[in-house]
Amino acid sequence: MFNSIFDTSTAGLEIPSALIAALVALALGMVLAFTHAKTTQTTKGMMVTLAVLPVLVMAVMIMINGNLGTSIAILGAFSLIRFRSIAGRAKDLLAVFAAMMIGLACGMGHVLFGAVVMAIYVVAVVLFSYTRILEPDRHERVLKIVIPEDLDYEEVFNDIFKKYTSRAHLVRMKTMNMGSLYKLTYDVKIKNGVKEKDFLDEIRVKNCNLKVLLSEPCCEEEI
């Protein structure tokens, strides 16, 4: 069912088959870019990359033409590619990997297989992006508190945690400003119906109005 469109019985590559593979790779890349734009915040540069990358990977696969040594060399070249100056988000990396999959499938002539996998990918991404499936618990938070060195951090926040959280666990502590300050990092689970502003205000009263940061686990920032 997923046979290659390339005729392996001939020595060369037929131009019509190569054009079909290239057009399918470009079309699937555009579908990928459009899906990525609809399910996450992105840039035009990223969309162009996702649309064109399958065609380039397809061309590389055709040039390899089953040569094992060349395949290893190309794999090493792919490992050196950097699509952004900073590490991309998880969805960006997933989309780039999907684009490479399309190019590999089309480069081997398995355009129908690439289209089927792409359709499954689009359905899965849209489903997971617009529903609560696989959504993490929104009450899970990372709490970072800066306190003066003379404050007893082991018990000073216990009453606040009992009032506003169902779980609070100290996971990290380090000194700041030549030991005059401590930064505490807690994993906390906020109770239902709690106003986060009230929670932070009571902490600020205890820590002498020094810095406090409440964030989701995936969006930790330094203070």
Secondary structure, DSSP 4 states (H G I P E B T S, - for coil): ----SS-TTSSS--HHHHHHHHHHHHHHHHHHHHHHHHHS---HHHHHHHHHHHHHHHHHHHHHTT-HHHHHHHHHHHHT--SSSSPPPHHHHHHHHHHHHHHHHHHTT-HHHHHHHHHHHHHHHHHHHHSSTTPPPTTEEEEEEEEETTS-TTTTTHHHHHHHEEEEEEEEEEEETTTTEEEEEEEEEEPTT--HHHHHHHHHHHTTT--EEEE-GGG----
